[in-house]
Amino acid sequence: MRGMLNPSKLPMSHYIGRRLWFSAAIIALILLALATGLIQPNPRPY
């Protein structure tokens, strides 16, 4: 509640954007590791 009353703090969209870019970077690293063979996906169940 205090953050809403203090206008000098960063807006919530700043933190949402930071989390979005962090998640995108993690997914890109996982895809890169899959493409290079560093990690292997689970085998298909069928």
N, C-alpha and C positions, 0 to 999 in steps of 0.2 A: 504494500500500500504506500509505503514511503517513496518508492521509485516513481509512482504515478504523480505524486505531489511535487517532486523535485524536477523542474524542467531542464536542469543542467546535465542530467544523465542521458546516456545514449538511448535512442528509441529501440523498441523490441525488435523491429525489422533488422536492425544491425546484427543482433545475435542470431536471428533466424537465417540471415544470409550467410553468416559465418558457419553455422552448422550445415547449411546446404553445400557450401564449397568443401567443407571437411568431408562430408559424406561422399561427394562426387570424387574427391581425391582418393579416398579409401577404395571405392568401387573400381576406379581406374587402375590402382595398384594391384588389386586382386585379378582384374582382367589381364593385366600385363604379366603377372606371375603365371596365370593359366596359359597364356600364349607362349611364354618362353619355356614352359615345362617345369618351372620351379615348384609348383604345386600341381597336384592332379585331382580332378573332380571325382566324386563318387561314381562307381560304375552304375549303369542303368539297371533298374530292377527287373527288366524284361529282356 
